[in-house]
């Protein structure tokens, strides 16, 4: 079975209160201001404020003091993608769009379908013809229209954006006009970590694919530091599938720009697919975050991701998508190399399994 960007068995449920609010939001006889306020309430109830917990068992296992797990699986569809999906539907609602469109391999599409359904906005999801994901059924159940297009993911993103422009739809694709909004939504992760810890950690690690999440977390910490809220900006640790991500490879090669990879040599598996691409849409921002924070970037094998997913379940009780563990693996690899002094360390786990 070819799983694409797949969180399995996600409930995709929101509270009864949120469903009641959604009924109001979708009622166009109500004022736009009141409907927007209703959707704000849905976001407050459902998205973000994910758990940050100390992983004491892992600390003992890897001889590391104060390791914290930021678990994005707490979001409605089980991944961090809900943050940018709900933020963009809020923006689309405010600007009175009727349709939102995007290309996806899986998780992002489910998040957008849920958010659009709650906001009363039509959702068109473009998926490459060759992609097979268990989450297509979930997207359809949530009311999205699925359109298959020929070509790679990157090509379908481009075509989807062109169609959005032609038809006057809201374009929710990565790397487009809404990138600042997406990065701002992900910056909330840094704010939440700060609220829980009272300061920035020494290191913060996360997996990278397009780079939007990673760039957003860094941007959040940088903003907190500039405002005098934190004593430091954490060193950022990025990790992805071995030699299959432009951000990691560009950093390792010492480049000051994010260099595309050759798509013909990239091989995907059911474990690495959420991480790989030949072109990272927000790669420049993510690469800047690693370099500016004096961080590191690591290649991670499928074997290590599978093993860490199993360790997290046995030791900490987290059901984590293997690809989501890449940042944590990178952080622990760095610890093995330089032997961290006692401090605070955070790994962002982006998706449940």
N, C-alpha and C positions, 0 to 999 in steps of 0.2 A: 504494500500500500504506500502510495506517495503522499505523505502528509506535508502540507505547505503552511508554514507559519501557524501551526495548529495548537491551540489550547483545547484539550479534550474535555468533554462533559461539563462545559460551563453552563451555569443556570441562566445567565442573562436576565436576572430578575431584579426588579426594583420594588420598593416598599409600596404598600397600599396607599399611603399618603402621596407618594410621587405619582402614582397612577391617577389619583384624583386630581392632582395639580395638572397633569398632562391633559386631562379632559378639558380643563379650563384654558390651558395654553393653546389648544387646537381650535377653540371656539372663536372664530374670526368676527363674531358679533361683539366681542369684548374689545376694549381699547388695547392698542399695541403695547402701551406702557405697562398695563396690568399683566398682559400675557408674558412680556419679557421678565417682569418681576416674578411671575409664577415659575418660569424656567430657571431663574436664578435660585429659587428655593429648591428646585429639583437637584441642581448641581450641588448645593450646600448639603443636601440630604445624602446624596449617593456617591459623589466623586471626590477622590482625594482623602486627606486625613488617614492615610493608610498606616498600618502598624509599623512601629520601629521597636524591635526587641533585641535584647542582648543574647547572643548565641554562646552561652557559657559552655555547652558541651563541645562546640567547635573550638572554643578558646583552649580547652584542655587538650583536645585532639591535636591542635596545631601549635600549641605553646604560644598563644597570642593573647594579650590582655585587651579587654574591652572591644570586642568585635560586635557590631550591631548589624542587624538585617532589616532593611527597608523593603517591606513586602507589598509590591504593587498588585499582587493577585487579589487583594481585598476590594478592588474596583469591580463594578457591576458585571463586566464581561470577562473578568479575570486577568486583565493586563493594564499596563500604563496607558494604552491607547485611548482609554476612556477620557483621560484628561484633555487630550487635544480634540477628540471627537465632540465632547459636550461644549468645549470652548468655541468651536467653530459653528456648531449649530446655534448656539447663543448669538454669535455674530451674524449668522445668516438670518436668523429670526429678527434681529434688531434692524437689519438692512432690508427686510421684507423680500427675501428670496423665496421662491416656490420650490426650487429643486437644488439639491446638492449632489455633486458627482465626484468620483475618485476612482483610482485604480488601487488594487490591493491583492495581497497573496492570502489574506485570511483575517487575522486578528483585528486589523484596523477597520476592515469592512464591517465586522460584527459590531464594533463599538459605534461606528457611524450609523449603522442601521438602527441600533437601539436609540441613540440620541435623536436621530431624525424622526423616528416614530413618536417619541415623546414630545417632540417639538412641532409635530404636524407638518413636516417638510418631506417632500418626495426624495428618495435616495436612489441614485443610479450608481451601481458598482461595476466597474470594468475589471475583468480577470483574463489573463492570457489563456488562450485556448488549451495550451498544454498543461496548465496548472490544475491540480486536483486537491481539494481541501475539504475536510469534513465540516468546515464551518460555512460552506455555501448554503447548506440547508438552514442553518441558523439565521443567516442573512435574509433568506426568503421568508422564513417564519416571522421575522421582525418587520417585514413589509418592503424590503428593498427589491429593486429590479436588477437582475444579474444580466450583464451583457458580456459575451465572450468575444475577444479580439485576437487576431494573429499577432505574433511577435513576442519579444521578451517583456519582462516586467517594466523595464525602463522605457521601452517603446510604447507600451500600453499607457504608462503614465503620461507620456508626451501627447498621445492621441486623445486621451481623456481630457487633458487640459485644453486642447484645441477645440474639442466638442463643447466644453463648458463655455469657452469664449464665444463660439458661434451662436449658441442658444441662450446665452445670458444666464447660465446656471452658476451657482456658487462652486468654485473650484477648491476642493479640499485636498488636493494632491501635495505631496512633499516637494520642497524646492521651489515653490511658486510664491505668489504675492502674500500668502498667509503664513509664510515661514516665521516672521516675527511673532505672530499670535501663537503659533505652535510652541516656539521656544519659551515664550512667556508662560504658557500653561505648564510646561515641564519645569520651569523655574520654581513652581510651587513645591516641588519635591524638596528642594534645598531649604525653602522657608520652613517646611514641616520638620525637617531634620534639626534645623536650628532651634525651633520651638521646643523640641523634645530634649535636646542635649544642652541647650543654653549657650552653645558656641558651635563653631564649625569643627568637624573631625579633622584629624591629621591627614587622613587619606579618604577619598570617596571613590568607589569603583562601580562601574556599570558596563553592560555589554553594549557594543556598537554595531549598527547596520547602516542606516542612512546618516546617523550622527545627530539627529534632531534632539533626542532625549538627552544625550551626553552634553551637547552644547547648552541645552536649557538648564540642566543641573548646575553646570559651571557658571552660567550667567546669573543664576539665582544667588549662588554663594558670593560671586564678585560684587553683586549689588548690595548684599548684606554687609560685606566688608567696607565698601565705599561709604556706606551710611554709618559706620562705626558700631554696627551691631555685633560683629564677630571680631575676634582677635587675629584671624587669619583666613586665607582662602585654602581649602584643602588641595593637596596634590591629587590630581585626577588620574585614575587608572582605567584605561580602556582595554577591552579584550573582545576578540571575535574568532571566527573559525580560521584555522591555519591557512595563511596565504590566500584568503578568499575575501578580504575586505580592504578597500582602498585606504581607509583612515589608518588602520594599523600598519599596513605595508608602507605607506608614505612616511609615517613616523619612524619606523625601523630603518628606513633608507635615508633618514635625515633630511627629507624634503621639506620645503617651506610652503608647499601647496599639495592638495590632495590629487594624486595621479590616478587616473582610471586604470583598471586592470583589463587584461585580455579576457573577454567573456568566453572564449572557446576553450580555455584551460580550467575553468571553474566547474567543479563537480559538486552537485548538491546531494544531500542525504536528508532523511527525515529528521535528523538531529541538528544539522547545521543551517538548514534553509532560512530560518528567521534572521540569520546573521549575515548571509553572504549577498554580495552584489558586485558588479564590476564598476558601478558608478554610485557613489554615496551623495545623495542630493544635498545634504548639509554637511558634507565632509570637511569643507574649509573651516567652518565654525568649530567642529569637533576637534580637528587637528590643532587649531589655535588654542583650544581649551587645554589640551594635553601639554602643549609646549609652554604656554603662558604660566600654567600652574606648576611647571617642572615635574610633571607626572610621567607615566610610563604607558606603554601599549604592549599587549601580548597576543600571540597566536595560541589558540586552544584547540585540542583535538576532540573529536567526537567521543573518544574513549574517556577522556577526563570529564567531559560534560555529563555523560551517562553516570559515571562513578560519583560525581558530586551530587547529582540529583538523588541518587540512592542514599548517599551519606546524609543529606539534608532531611530525607524522610525518616531514616532510622535514628538520627541523633537529635533532630530538632522538631520533627513532626510536620515539616513543610513539604507539600507536594508541588515540586517546582519543575517547569518545563526545562529539559536539559540545556537548551540554548540560553536560557535565562541565567544560568549559573556562571557564564563566561567571566563576568566582571569579578565575582568572588574568587574564582580560580586564579585570575590574574593577580589579585591582591595577595592571595596566599603564596603564589609563586614569588612575588616580590619580597614577601616576608622571609621566605626560605633563603632568598639570595642575600638580603642585607640585615636580617634579624632586627625587626622593629623594636624600638624602645617602647615601654608601656605608654599608651596614649589611647585615643579613641579612633576607631576605624569603622567605616560604613560601607557595606556592599548593597547595592540596589538589585533586588531580584524582580524581574519585570513581568513574569507570567507564571500562573499556576498550571499544574498539569491535570 
